[in-house]
Each structure stands twice: as structure tokens, then as C-alpha cells.
């Protein structure tokens, strides 16, 4: 385990507090547990940032219920000061249920984005994704994805539900010596699953391969960032389409 922890010194789970995606948070904490007994969790909360989505999509995210509403239906909603406390308690309970201790911070958007951008290269960012397509395209989440890529730290995009069973670690590598191979082997030694090399070298090639047989899904896909994968929205969509966590690392070793 020490070899992986030398690369992934700390796991940080990042989630938007006002979007209800408990299943994704549970999946993220389950993965974090594989790399140690503790992690940091950031709940991003800022009403101004969240409701700014209406400028593009004509909808607003209710910061109390976490539900999207048409702008014509928007009314003043009384703030609930206990909401952050409730979210911390819920996330703490989730963490305990999977056997992990989580140091949870509730940060407004500016501080949260700054923290994410400052993530050291040796840490692992685990990004919880909303299942709602509108939420994934909203200003809060797109800013969060870009902040994660700005950190140059490995990023794990997590689907709402993890593949069941031990399916192995799939590595996409275009050449021998690709840094994704080294990271996949290190992860393999921690979680005890074999590394498999895919005949495909890009994420977009995997969709057709697996459409015929969904029982062959791996536990994690590891791939190095390249020009085609610099768009975090694409990686996010592929994570949800394939139903497999995708670990995106820097192309430099």
C-alpha cells in the first residue's frame, strides 16, 4: 500500500452540497476507503454560484430541496441554517458505513475552488458527479471540473453506482512506458485486482466494445490525459455512460 500512498498521499472527495446525489457520494467514499482509512471531503456550498445556472438553462437549483425548478416558479425560500450541519452528519454517517473516517469541510465556492486547484500532484481528487444532465452542465459543476483539472492532480470521476464484483483494472495506454500503466499497477497492489491492457487506447472506443457484454466491466479505468481528454465534460459523460470510475492522470510520469 505504501507505493500507492506515496503517489496518492491523501484522497479528497469533492461534492456540491446543494445537489442531492447521495449514491455518488457513497460510491466515492467506498473508493476512498480502498486507499486508506481516512480522507478529506469538501462540500461546496454557495447559493449565488448554484442559482447562476439559470442564466444559461432557464432553470434554478433550489438550494433547500436540491431540485431544479422553472424560473417562473421560483419564490423566496427561507434559509435553513441547519442544512450544512445535516449534510455533514449525513456524509459522516455514509463514511462510517463504509469504514472510513472523513474530515469534512463546508466551503463557499470561491474557497472550495481555490482548495481544489491547490491540490498537490501526489493527492487524489475524487469528483462526485450529479446524475441529472442539467446539473452536470450547470455553472457550479463545470467550474468544479475545470478547477480539478487545473490542479494537475489525478482525478477520479465516479459514477453513481460502482461495478459489482472484482473485474480487474483496465488501463488505456498508447505506448509502453505510459504513466497510466505504472499507476494501474500500483493501484492493483492496493486493491488486489489484476491489471488488464485494453486493445483500445481512447475512452471513446470503449463504448462499442462493451455494448455487447456489460458483464465484463472493470472496477476502474486508468488513462493518461491527452488532447482528446482535456475536456472534463467528455470524461464525465463517459464515466456515466460506461458506469465505471475513470482515473485520469497527467501524461507526464
C-alpha positions in Angstrom: 0.0 0.0 0.0 2.9 2.4 0.7 3.8 2.7 -3.0 0.3 3.9 -3.9 0.1 6.2 -0.9 3.4 7.7 -1.9 1.7 8.9 -5.1 -1.8 9.4 -3.5 -0.8 11.0 -0.2 -4.4 11.9 0.5 -7.9 11.3 -1.0 -10.2 14.3 -1.3 -13.9 13.7 -2.1 -15.5 16.8 -3.6 -19.3 17.2 -3.8 -21.8 20.1 -4.4 -23.8 20.3 -1.2 -27.0 21.6 -2.7 -27.3 18.8 -5.3 -28.8 15.6 -4.0 -26.5 12.7 -5.1 -26.1 10.5 -2.0 -25.5 7.4 -4.1 -22.5 9.1 -5.8 -21.1 10.2 -2.5 -21.4 6.7 -1.1 -19.6 5.3 -4.2 -16.8 7.9 -3.8 -16.3 7.2 -0.1 -16.2 3.4 -0.9 -13.4 4.0 -3.4 -11.5 6.3 -1.0 -11.7 3.5 1.6 -9.6 1.3 -0.7 -6.7 3.8 -0.4 -6.7 4.2 3.3 -8.8 4.6 6.5 -9.4 8.4 6.2 -10.0 11.1 3.6 -10.9 14.7 3.3 -14.3 15.7 2.0 -15.3 19.1 0.6 -19.0 20.1 0.4 -19.2 23.1 -2.0 -22.0 25.5 -1.0 -22.7 28.9 -2.4 -26.2 30.0 -3.3 -25.1 32.6 -5.8 -23.0 30.1 -7.7 -25.6 27.5 -7.7 -28.5 29.6 -9.0 -26.3 31.2 -11.7 -27.2 28.2 -13.8 -30.5 29.9 -14.7 -28.6 32.4 -17.0 -27.9 29.6 -19.5 -30.6 27.0 -18.8 -33.6 28.9 -17.7 -33.8 26.9 -14.5 -32.7 27.4 -11.0 -31.5 24.9 -8.4 -33.4 25.1 -5.2 -30.7 25.3 -2.5 -33.0 23.7 0.1 -34.5 20.8 -1.8 -31.7 20.2 -4.4 -34.4 20.1 -7.2 -34.4 22.0 -10.4 -37.4 24.4 -11.0 -38.5 26.6 -13.8 -37.7 30.3 -13.2 -41.4 31.2 -13.3 -41.9 29.0 -10.3 -39.1 30.5 -8.2 -40.1 32.1 -5.0 -38.1 33.2 -2.0 -37.3 30.2 0.1 -36.4 30.7 3.8 -32.8 29.7 4.5 -32.2 26.8 6.8 -29.1 27.3 8.9 -29.0 23.7 10.0 -28.8 22.4 6.4 -24.9 22.4 6.4 -24.9 20.5 9.7 -27.4 18.0 8.4 -25.2 17.4 5.3 -22.1 16.9 7.4 -24.0 14.4 9.6 -25.3 12.5 6.5 -21.8 12.4 4.9 -20.2 11.3 8.2 -22.8 8.5 8.5 -22.1 7.4 5.0 -18.3 7.4 5.7 -18.7 5.3 8.8 -20.9 2.8 7.0 -18.1 2.0 4.6 -15.4 2.0 7.3 -13.7 5.4 6.7 -13.1 8.5 8.7 -13.8 11.7 6.8 -12.6 15.2 7.7 -15.5 17.2 6.2 -15.3 20.9 5.3 -18.2 23.0 4.1 -16.7 25.8 1.9 -18.2 28.5 -0.2 -17.5 28.2 -3.9 -14.5 30.6 -4.1 -12.6 28.9 -1.3 -13.6 25.4 -2.4 -12.4 26.1 -6.0 -9.1 27.6 -4.7 -8.6 24.5 -2.5 -9.3 22.1 -5.4 -6.9 24.0 -7.7 -4.2 23.8 -4.9 -4.4 20.0 -4.6 -0.9 18.6 -4.7 0.1 16.3 -7.6 0.6 13.4 -5.2 -3.0 13.6 -3.9 -6.1 12.0 -5.4 -9.2 14.1 -6.2 -12.4 12.1 -6.2 -15.2 14.1 -8.0 -18.8 13.2 -7.2 -21.0 13.7 -10.3 -24.7 14.7 -10.4 -26.8 12.2 -12.3 -29.0 15.0 -13.6 -27.6 16.1 -17.0 -28.7 19.7 -16.4 -26.8 19.7 -13.1 -23.7 18.3 -14.8 -23.8 21.2 -17.3 -24.5 23.9 -14.7 -22.0 26.6 -13.9 -21.2 25.2 -10.4 -20.2 21.7 -11.7 -18.4 22.9 -14.8 -16.3 25.3 -12.7 -15.5 22.4 -10.3 -14.4 20.1 -13.1 -12.1 22.8 -14.6 -10.7 23.6 -11.1 -9.9 19.9 -10.7 -8.0 19.7 -14.0 -6.1 22.9 -13.1 -4.7 21.1 -10.1 -2.8 18.6 -12.3 -3.6 16.0 -9.6 -5.0 12.6 -10.6 -8.8 12.9 -10.8 -11.2 10.0 -10.3 -14.6 10.5 -11.9 -17.1 8.4 -10.1 -20.5 7.1 -11.4 -23.5 6.9 -9.1 -23.1 3.1 -8.6 -19.9 1.1 -8.7 -19.5 -2.1 -10.8 -20.1 -5.2 -8.7 -17.5 -7.9 -8.2 -13.8 -8.0 -8.9 -13.4 -7.2 -12.6 -9.8 -6.0 -12.7 -8.2 -2.7 -13.6 -8.4 -1.7 -17.2 -5.5 0.6 -18.4 -5.6 2.5 -21.6 -2.1 3.1 -22.8 -0.9 4.1 -26.3 2.7 3.1 -25.7 5.0 1.1 -23.5 6.1 3.2 -20.6 2.8 5.1 -20.5 2.5 6.5 -16.9 -1.1 5.1 -16.7 0.5 1.6 -16.7 2.6 2.3 -13.6 -0.3 3.9 -11.8 -2.6 1.0 -12.7 0.0 -1.5 -11.3 0.3 0.4 -8.1 -3.5 0.5 -7.7 -3.6 -3.2 -8.4 -1.3 -3.9 -5.5 -3.6 -2.0 -3.1 -7.0 -3.3 -4.1 -5.8 -6.8 -5.1 -7.2 -6.9 -8.6 -5.3 -7.7 -11.8 -4.4 -5.1 -14.5 -5.7 -5.7 -18.0 -4.4 -3.8 -21.0 -7.1 -2.7 -23.4 -6.8 -3.0 -27.2 -8.4 0.4 -27.3 -6.3 3.4 -26.3 -9.1 6.0 -26.0 -12.2 6.3 -23.9 -14.5 6.9 -26.9 -13.5 3.4 -28.3 -14.8 1.6 -25.3 -18.5 2.3 -25.6 -18.9 0.0 -28.6 -16.7 -2.7 -27.1 -18.9 -3.1 -24.0 -22.3 -2.6 -25.5 -22.5 -6.3 -26.4 -21.4 -7.6 -23.0 -21.9 -5.4 -19.9 -20.7 -8.2 -17.6 -17.1 -7.5 -18.5 -16.9 -4.1 -16.9 -13.7 -3.4 -14.9 -13.6 -1.9 -11.4 -11.6 1.1 -12.5 -10.3 2.5 -15.8 -6.9 4.2 -15.7 -5.8 6.5 -18.5 -3.4 9.4 -19.0 -4.7 12.8 -20.1 -4.2 13.8 -23.7 -5.5 16.4 -26.1 -8.7 14.4 -26.7 -9.4 14.1 -22.9 -8.6 17.6 -21.8 -12.4 18.4 -21.9 -13.6 17.2 -18.5 -17.2 17.1 -19.7 -16.3 14.3 -22.1 -14.7 12.2 -19.3 -17.7 12.9 -17.1 -20.1 11.7 -19.8 -18.1 8.6 -20.5 -18.0 7.7 -16.8 -21.7 7.8 -16.6 -22.2 6.0 -19.9 -19.8 3.2 -19.1 -20.8 3.0 -15.4 -17.2 2.7 -14.4 -14.9 5.0 -12.4 -12.3 6.7 -14.6 -8.9 7.7 -13.1 -7.4 10.5 -15.2 -3.8 11.2 -14.6 -1.2 13.6 -16.1 0.6 12.4 -19.2 4.0 13.0 -17.6 5.3 10.3 -15.3 
